[in-house]
Amino acid sequence: VNERGRDVVVIGGGTIGCSVAWELALLGASVTLLERANPAHAATWASAGLLMPVTESRTGGPFLDLAVMSMKLWPDMVARVQDATGMAVDYRPNPVLVVAYTDQQVTELDVRYAWQSKAGYDVEQFTGSAARTLEPALGEVVRAALLDRSAAQVNNRLLGKALLAAAQAAGVRVVAGAPVAEILTEKHGAACGARTSDGLSYSAASIVLAAGAWSGAIAGLPRTVPVEPVRGQMLALATATPPISHLIMAPDCYLAPRVDGQMLVGATHEHTGFECVNTPAGVNSLLAALLYLVPGAADLPIAEIWAGLRPGSPDQMPILGRDPDMMGLFYATGHYRNGILLTPVTARAIADLVAHGACDVDLEPFSIERFSS
Ligand SMILES: Cc1cc2nc3c(=O)[nH]c(=O)nc-3n(C[C@H](O)[C@H](O)[C@H](O)COP(=O)(O)OP(=O)(O)OC[C@H]3O[C@@H](n4cnc5c(N)ncnc54)[C@H](O)[C@@H]3O)c2cc1C
């Protein structure tokens, strides 16, 4: 660990903050994690835990490269977190079936198949009836489908708890109920700590901003951090055996069968500020989309309904790396709808960058400077 990486304050105790703090502690840093409320409770808790690097990419490019890199790190991260804590996170590879209803959506699937197969990904096209052979619960509305075998899933709630426990076991000091109000700087402008709203100061030579959807709302930041909350409402159905076995991505909803028997139905995308609630319109849209896709789900018991705030960025890519002007300030935010997927690569890259001054991931495309012009 270099001089600057010796003492670190991480702001935010979600999957990103906990995993960065954990990796930093393993590299020998002394880390304090400041969490406004309860760690592992915000978007990390609300998520669906789908890991779909290829299906989440519209085309090739830096996002896909980063997501594929992260996907390769998943099995190792799961093994390490289980070794460190004895906690399971229900990680398992599970292909995703992307389905189409309309002519336009069928064409879009053809386009996806063309670039994904050309790039060497393990994808396969199905007619509607072949898709129903694979997943008999799908309704007649499915006209075509694309199977992406690179996907996986994890129980994000177990993951959040396990990453927190792993960080603590590695020596990270976690302070819950500690909202950071301000980033503190030295006379010459370098970051030197954080002050919480109760007036306590925590000094550190490096600060990692991992405050999810709230990342832009801290005083003392040297620039606008363009992260906005994007609300996602979700629900879970209780089943003995979920009616589907693959992950299913439809035009207006997605379905995820969990190891614990629940089937998740997600999610809305709403720009409604920081109000994290369920609404009749939101829940109604999910239920309508579910019954259109899987008519046989009509009588399954609803186990839970919830909402979360994704940390959205203007180009839907994360903001990673150092601030160009404020020495000692690092960004690990803006992961939007893929923060669980991108956890291992973010943790490793940001921890290396803070501790050693460099990392082996090209973070240039994710620099906050891309929003400067
Ligand atoms: C409904 C829904 C479904 C999703 N599905 C998926 C999916 O299938 N796959 C996937 O990869 N991603 C998914 N996501 C996105 C993913 O959940 C997020 O990208 C990820 O959780 C972001 O992690 P984070 O640690 O940055 O943020 P969070 O988990 O939100 O954590 C940020 C933390 O910072 C704390 N904080 C905020 N301000 C301060 C402050 N001033 N001081 C101290 N602490 C502060 C908060 O209290 C919070 O605990 C989904 C999100 C939602 C909402």
The ligand as a MOL file (V3000), in Angstrom:
LIG
                    3D

  0  0  0     0  0            999 V3000
M  V30 BEGIN CTAB
M  V30 COUNTS 53 58 0 0 0
M  V30 BEGIN ATOM
M  V30 1 C -35.2200 -2.9210 -8.4120 0
M  V30 2 C -33.7680 -3.0380 -8.7490 0
M  V30 3 C -33.3050 -4.1590 -9.4440 0
M  V30 4 C -31.9570 -4.2820 -9.7500 0
M  V30 5 N -31.5260 -5.4220 -10.3940 0
M  V30 6 C -30.1960 -5.5870 -10.6270 0
M  V30 7 C -29.7210 -6.7970 -11.1900 0
M  V30 8 O -30.4910 -7.7170 -11.4630 0
M  V30 9 N -28.3770 -6.9350 -11.4080 0
M  V30 10 C -27.4870 -5.9420 -11.0860 0
M  V30 11 O -26.2930 -6.1030 -11.3120 0
M  V30 12 N -27.9260 -4.7810 -10.5430 0
M  V30 13 C -29.2460 -4.5820 -10.3060 0
M  V30 14 N -29.7000 -3.4280 -9.7520 0
M  V30 15 C -28.7480 -2.3360 -9.5320 0
M  V30 16 C -27.9130 -2.5570 -8.3010 0
M  V30 17 O -28.7520 -2.9170 -7.2290 0
M  V30 18 C -27.1480 -1.2760 -7.9790 0
M  V30 19 O -26.4290 -0.8300 -9.1130 0
M  V30 20 C -26.1610 -1.5300 -6.8490 0
M  V30 21 O -26.8030 -2.0660 -5.7200 0
M  V30 22 C -25.4740 -0.2320 -6.4750 0
M  V30 23 O -24.7180 -0.4990 -5.3300 0
M  V30 24 P -24.1740 0.7040 -4.4690 0
M  V30 25 O -23.3720 0.1030 -3.3740 0
M  V30 26 O -23.5200 1.6930 -5.3690 0
M  V30 27 O -25.4930 1.4320 -3.9380 0
M  V30 28 P -26.4540 1.1050 -2.7040 0
M  V30 29 O -26.6600 -0.3440 -2.5210 0
M  V30 30 O -27.6540 1.9500 -2.8840 0
M  V30 31 O -25.6000 1.5990 -1.4800 0
M  V30 32 C -25.2590 2.9530 -1.3100 0
M  V30 33 C -25.1380 3.1740 0.1760 0
M  V30 34 O -24.6290 4.4810 0.4210 0
M  V30 35 C -25.2790 4.9940 1.5600 0
M  V30 36 N -25.1550 6.4540 1.5490 0
M  V30 37 C -25.7800 7.3280 0.7430 0
M  V30 38 N -25.4150 8.5900 1.0310 0
M  V30 39 C -24.5330 8.5050 2.0530 0
M  V30 40 C -23.8180 9.4690 2.8070 0
M  V30 41 N -23.9300 10.7720 2.5560 0
M  V30 42 N -23.0100 9.0420 3.8110 0
M  V30 43 C -22.8890 7.7200 4.0970 0
M  V30 44 N -23.5470 6.7670 3.4000 0
M  V30 45 C -24.3630 7.1510 2.3880 0
M  V30 46 C -26.7030 4.5030 1.4200 0
M  V30 47 O -27.3990 4.5430 2.6490 0
M  V30 48 C -26.4840 3.0990 0.8930 0
M  V30 49 O -26.4030 2.1360 1.9240 0
M  V30 50 C -31.0410 -3.2700 -9.3850 0
M  V30 51 C -31.4870 -2.1680 -8.6580 0
M  V30 52 C -32.8260 -2.0520 -8.3320 0
M  V30 53 C -33.2750 -0.8760 -7.5280 0
M  V30 END ATOM
M  V30 BEGIN BOND
M  V30 1 1 1 2
M  V30 2 1 2 3
M  V30 3 2 2 52
M  V30 4 2 3 4
M  V30 5 1 4 5
M  V30 6 1 4 50
M  V30 7 2 5 6
M  V30 8 1 6 7
M  V30 9 1 6 13
M  V30 10 2 7 8
M  V30 11 1 7 9
M  V30 12 1 9 10
M  V30 13 2 10 11
M  V30 14 1 10 12
M  V30 15 2 12 13
M  V30 16 1 13 14
M  V30 17 1 14 15
M  V30 18 1 14 50
M  V30 19 1 15 16
M  V30 20 1 16 17
M  V30 21 1 16 18
M  V30 22 1 18 19
M  V30 23 1 18 20
M  V30 24 1 20 21
M  V30 25 1 20 22
M  V30 26 1 22 23
M  V30 27 1 23 24
M  V30 28 2 24 25
M  V30 29 1 24 26
M  V30 30 1 24 27
M  V30 31 1 27 28
M  V30 32 2 28 29
M  V30 33 1 28 30
M  V30 34 1 28 31
M  V30 35 1 31 32
M  V30 36 1 32 33
M  V30 37 1 33 34
M  V30 38 1 33 48
M  V30 39 1 34 35
M  V30 40 1 35 36
M  V30 41 1 35 46
M  V30 42 1 36 37
M  V30 43 1 36 45
M  V30 44 2 37 38
M  V30 45 1 38 39
M  V30 46 1 39 40
M  V30 47 2 39 45
M  V30 48 1 40 41
M  V30 49 2 40 42
M  V30 50 1 42 43
M  V30 51 2 43 44
M  V30 52 1 44 45
M  V30 53 1 46 47
M  V30 54 1 46 48
M  V30 55 1 48 49
M  V30 56 2 50 51
M  V30 57 1 51 52
M  V30 58 1 52 53
M  V30 END BOND
M  V30 END CTAB
M  END
